[in-house]
Amino acid sequence: MSSTTVSFEFFPPKTPAGQEKLLTVRDQLAAVSPEFFSVTYGAGGSTQDGTLNTVLALRETGIDTAPHLSCIGASRSELKTLLQNYKDKGIRRLVALRGDLPSGMGMGGELRYANELVAFIRQEFGDDFILEVAAYPESHPQAANLDVDIKNFVRKCQAGADSAITQYFFNADAYFYFVDRVRAAGVEIPIIPGIMPITNYSKLARFSDACGAEIPRWIRKQLEAYGDDTDSICQFGEEVISRLCQQLLEGGAPGLHFYTLNQAGASLAVVRNLGK
């Protein structure tokens, strides 16, 4: 595991206390020498300034930090200005996404899909940025079916993506099947599994229902049985996620990307169980 790459996702904190905690978590996670950090971006760019400030704070560790960039609701000129700003600040890695629509907003913006965003960045900035894109082993919740979703993913790769990070999942076979399908379609870029630590059942169920990630029945039933017993939930979650990560790495996954929710403990426990 020592040679396996890991990376960690953060979101921009909204309070001074959250900002202070972010710096503590940043330092704890930096200690395992991740390949990069990433920072999420709100619907319609609602946390654009927060994203940049968080990127700059995380980068003080010397670890490459990638802002998420979504194209929904933005014009080409707005995106070009933002990208130039990132380039001027020495940011060299981006997570390029379509993005979520803010509530009540139509499909605004001049670029409608992530493949168009990737193509636009390559057209305007060449190879100045390493571009990560999203992958959905269990299919994007808005895709008509898995075949359509795989075609959409292939388009993003053909537009110039360097690497992909998946939505989180708990079934390793979903990841391996997805990788096999896109490899058969000619995609060669690394596809890094996204990993969601389990620390809170109600939050996990809410996230999963929203993003289309399936929680297997046996995991749901065990988490329900623990009720409000946080220690048991965390212990069970650590065991389940450590086993999943081991299975993924043994099956050839090129690394692991942890959705930290600005917490260090659960992700670190799994990383250390894997021997990093």
SVG drawing of the C-alpha trace seen along z (x, -y; Angstrom):
<svg xmlns="http://www.w3.org/2000/svg" viewBox="-38 -37 44 45">
<polyline fill="none" stroke="black" stroke-width="0.4" points="0.0,0.0 2.9,-2.3 3.2,-3.1 -0.6,-3.6 -1.7,-7.1 -4.4,-8.7 -6.1,-12.0 -8.7,-13.9 -11.7,-16.1 -12.7,-19.1 -15.5,-21.6 -15.2,-25.3 -16.0,-26.0 -18.7,-28.6 -17.8,-29.7 -14.6,-30.9 -14.7,-27.7 -15.0,-25.6 -12.0,-27.4 -10.0,-26.8 -10.9,-23.1 -10.1,-22.8 -6.5,-23.7 -6.2,-21.1 -7.7,-18.4 -5.5,-19.6 -2.4,-19.0 -3.5,-15.6 -4.2,-14.4 -1.1,-16.0 0.9,-13.7 0.2,-10.7 1.6,-12.5 -1.5,-12.5 -1.0,-13.1 -3.4,-16.0 -6.3,-17.7 -9.5,-18.8 -12.1,-21.4 -15.7,-21.4 -17.6,-24.1 -21.2,-25.1 -24.1,-24.9 -23.9,-27.6 -20.6,-28.7 -22.1,-29.7 -18.9,-29.1 -16.4,-30.2 -14.5,-32.6 -14.7,-30.0 -13.2,-27.4 -10.2,-29.5 -9.6,-30.6 -9.7,-27.0 -7.4,-25.8 -4.9,-28.4 -5.1,-27.4 -4.7,-23.7 -1.8,-24.4 0.2,-25.9 1.2,-22.3 3.0,-22.1 0.5,-19.5 -1.1,-20.0 -4.6,-21.3 -7.3,-21.1 -10.5,-23.3 -13.6,-21.8 -14.8,-23.8 -18.4,-23.5 -19.7,-25.0 -23.4,-25.2 -24.6,-28.8 -21.3,-30.3 -20.3,-31.9 -17.2,-31.1 -15.7,-34.5 -16.4,-34.0 -14.8,-30.6 -11.8,-31.9 -11.3,-34.6 -11.5,-32.2 -9.2,-29.7 -6.6,-32.5 -6.8,-33.5 -6.2,-29.9 -3.2,-29.7 -1.8,-32.9 -1.9,-31.6 0.0,-28.5 -3.0,-26.1 -2.2,-23.3 -4.9,-20.6 -8.7,-21.0 -11.7,-18.7 -13.9,-19.6 -17.6,-19.0 -20.9,-19.8 -22.1,-20.8 -25.4,-20.7 -28.1,-23.2 -29.1,-25.6 -32.7,-25.1 -35.1,-26.9 -32.5,-27.5 -32.8,-26.2 -29.9,-24.7 -28.0,-28.1 -24.6,-28.8 -22.9,-28.5 -21.5,-25.0 -24.0,-22.4 -21.9,-19.3 -18.6,-18.3 -17.1,-17.1 -17.7,-20.6 -16.0,-22.1 -13.0,-19.8 -12.8,-20.7 -13.0,-24.4 -10.2,-24.3 -8.0,-22.4 -8.8,-24.8 -8.0,-27.9 -5.2,-26.6 -3.7,-23.6 -2.0,-21.3 -1.6,-24.0 -3.9,-22.0 -4.2,-18.3 -7.9,-17.6 -9.8,-15.2 -13.4,-14.3 -16.2,-12.4 -17.2,-8.8 -20.3,-7.0 -19.9,-3.2 -23.5,-2.9 -24.6,-5.4 -25.3,-9.1 -28.7,-9.6 -29.9,-11.7 -28.6,-9.3 -31.2,-7.4 -29.3,-4.1 -25.7,-2.8 -25.0,-2.6 -25.8,-6.3 -23.8,-7.2 -20.7,-5.3 -20.9,-7.1 -21.0,-10.4 -17.9,-9.4 -16.1,-8.3 -16.8,-11.8 -15.2,-13.5 -12.1,-11.4 -11.9,-12.0 -12.2,-15.7 -8.9,-15.6 -9.4,-14.4 -6.2,-13.1 -7.8,-11.1 -11.2,-10.3 -12.5,-10.1 -15.6,-8.0 -18.7,-8.7 -18.5,-6.7 -19.9,-3.2 -19.9,-0.2 -19.9,2.6 -16.4,3.2 -17.9,5.2 -19.7,2.0 -16.3,0.3 -14.6,3.2 -17.5,3.6 -17.5,-0.1 -13.7,0.0 -14.0,3.0 -16.7,1.3 -14.8,-1.9 -11.6,-0.1 -13.4,1.8 -14.5,-1.6 -10.9,-2.7 -10.5,-4.7 -7.1,-4.3 -6.9,-7.1 -6.7,-6.2 -10.0,-5.8 -9.7,-6.4 -12.4,-5.0 -14.1,-7.6 -14.4,-6.4 -17.0,-7.6 -16.1,-6.8 -19.1,-5.6 -19.6,-7.6 -23.2,-8.6 -26.0,-6.5 -28.7,-9.2 -26.3,-11.5 -25.0,-8.7 -28.5,-7.5 -29.4,-11.1 -26.3,-11.6 -26.7,-8.3 -30.3,-8.8 -29.4,-12.1 -26.4,-11.0 -27.6,-7.5 -25.0,-5.5 -26.4,-2.2 -26.0,-1.2 -26.1,2.6 -29.0,4.0 -26.6,5.8 -24.8,2.5 -28.1,0.6 -29.4,3.3 -26.3,3.3 -26.2,-0.5 -29.9,-0.6 -29.2,1.9 -26.6,-0.3 -29.1,-3.2 -27.3,-6.1 -24.3,-4.1 -21.7,-6.3 -18.7,-4.2 -20.1,-1.0 -21.1,-2.7 -17.6,-4.1 -15.9,-0.8 -18.2,1.1 -17.7,-1.6 -13.9,-1.4 -14.0,2.3 -16.3,2.2 -14.4,-0.6 -11.0,0.9 -12.1,4.2 -13.6,2.4 -10.4,0.4 -8.2,3.5 -10.4,5.3 -10.2,2.4 -6.4,2.1 -5.9,5.8 -8.1,5.6 -5.9,2.9 -7.4,-0.4 -4.7,-3.1 -5.4,-4.9 -8.1,-6.1 -9.9,-9.4 -11.5,-10.0 -14.6,-12.2 -13.6,-13.5 -16.5,-15.9 -13.8,-18.0 -13.1,-15.2 -9.8,-13.4 -10.3,-10.5 -12.3,-8.0 -10.2,-8.5 -7.0,-8.2 -8.0,-5.1 -8.7,-3.4 -5.5,-4.6 -3.5,-3.3 -5.2,0.0 -4.0,0.3 -0.4,-0.3 0.3,-3.8"/>
</svg>
